[in-house]
Amino acid sequence: MKLEDRWYTILKDDSGSGRWLEAAGNIIQPENVTTAAGGWIKTRQVPTNKPIPMLGEVLRSKTNPSVTEIMTRRALEVPTNNPNSYDLEAGCKMGLCLNGMGPKAGGAWWLKS
């Protein structure tokens, strides 16, 4: 399984809440950015002003559900057994990841809340 498909699978897995943000962050990471353990980040300069593709760019073609649909659901997901345990911070972080998918996707979760 390709790495991008693993991220999609983790994001889609209803029992994987502890890894949703990690998967979403990997999907939206620009291709010219490299990260390593300990918070080390390296950014390669790009020769043009074109938008830099995301590592998970190939996942834009996924449908039923799309990455945008899954991220929107994860941002708004309230536990049915304890609505007071909704993790506002995680919901907002997922909303920021969703925004990384583009302006149309980023606006989608605000409209549903």
C-alpha positions as CSV (number, residue, x, y, z in Angstrom):
1,M,0.0,0.0,0.0
2,K,1.3,3.4,-0.9
3,L,2.1,5.9,1.9
4,E,-0.7,8.3,0.8
5,D,-3.2,5.4,0.8
6,R,-2.2,4.6,4.4
7,W,-2.9,8.2,5.4
8,Y,-6.3,8.0,3.7
9,T,-7.1,4.7,5.4
10,I,-6.1,6.1,8.9
11,L,-8.2,9.2,8.3
12,K,-11.2,7.0,7.2
13,D,-10.8,4.6,10.2
14,D,-13.5,5.5,12.8
15,S,-11.4,3.9,15.6
16,G,-8.2,5.8,14.7
17,S,-8.9,9.1,16.4
18,G,-5.5,9.3,17.9
19,R,-3.9,9.3,14.4
20,W,-6.3,11.5,12.4
21,L,-4.4,14.7,12.9
22,E,-1.1,13.1,12.0
23,A,-2.6,11.7,8.8
24,A,-4.2,14.9,7.8
25,G,-1.0,16.9,8.5
26,N,0.9,14.5,6.3
27,I,-1.6,14.8,3.5
28,I,-1.4,18.6,3.4
29,Q,2.3,19.0,3.9
30,P,4.0,20.8,1.0
31,E,6.2,18.6,-1.1
32,N,9.2,20.9,-0.6
33,V,9.1,20.5,3.2
34,T,10.9,17.6,4.9
35,T,10.4,16.9,8.6
36,A,12.3,14.6,11.0
37,A,12.0,13.5,14.6
38,G,12.8,16.2,17.2
39,G,11.0,18.9,15.2
40,W,13.7,19.3,12.5
41,I,12.3,20.9,9.4
42,K,14.0,21.6,6.0
43,T,12.4,23.6,3.3
44,R,13.7,23.4,-0.3
45,Q,13.4,26.6,-2.3
46,V,11.3,26.3,-5.5
47,P,12.2,28.2,-8.6
48,T,8.7,29.4,-9.5
49,N,5.7,31.1,-7.9
50,K,3.4,28.2,-8.8
51,P,1.5,26.6,-5.8
52,I,3.5,23.8,-4.2
53,P,1.7,20.5,-4.4
54,M,0.9,18.6,-1.1
55,L,2.4,15.2,-0.3
56,G,-1.2,13.8,-0.5
57,E,-2.1,15.6,-3.8
58,V,-2.9,12.2,-5.4
59,L,-5.7,11.7,-2.8
60,R,-7.7,14.6,-4.3
61,S,-9.0,12.0,-6.8
62,K,-10.5,9.9,-4.0
63,T,-14.3,9.9,-3.8
64,N,-17.0,8.3,-1.7
65,P,-15.8,9.7,0.7
66,S,-13.3,12.4,-0.4
67,V,-10.5,13.6,1.8
68,T,-12.4,16.8,2.3
69,E,-15.5,15.0,3.4
70,I,-13.6,12.9,5.9
71,M,-11.7,15.9,7.4
72,T,-15.0,17.8,7.7
73,R,-16.6,14.9,9.5
74,R,-13.6,14.5,11.8
75,A,-13.5,18.2,12.6
76,L,-17.2,18.2,13.7
77,E,-17.3,14.7,15.2
78,V,-18.9,14.8,18.7
79,P,-18.8,11.6,20.7
80,T,-22.3,10.3,21.1
81,N,-21.6,8.6,24.4
82,N,-20.4,11.9,26.0
83,P,-21.0,15.1,24.0
84,N,-19.1,17.1,26.6
85,S,-15.9,15.3,25.8
86,Y,-15.7,16.9,22.3
87,D,-12.1,17.9,21.7
88,L,-12.3,21.5,20.6
89,E,-8.6,21.8,20.0
90,A,-8.5,18.7,17.8
91,G,-11.5,19.9,15.9
92,C,-9.9,23.3,15.2
93,K,-6.6,21.6,14.2
94,M,-8.5,19.4,11.8
95,G,-10.3,22.5,10.4
96,L,-6.9,24.1,9.8
97,C,-5.8,20.9,8.0
98,L,-9.0,21.1,5.9
99,N,-8.1,24.7,5.1
100,G,-4.8,23.3,3.8
101,M,-6.8,21.4,1.1
102,G,-7.8,24.8,-0.4
103,P,-10.2,27.6,0.1
104,K,-13.3,25.7,-1.0
105,A,-12.5,22.8,1.3
106,G,-11.6,25.1,4.2
107,G,-15.0,26.8,4.0
108,A,-16.9,23.5,3.9
109,W,-16.6,22.7,7.6
110,W,-17.6,26.1,8.8
111,L,-20.8,25.9,6.8
112,K,-21.7,22.6,8.4
113,S,-21.0,23.7,12.0
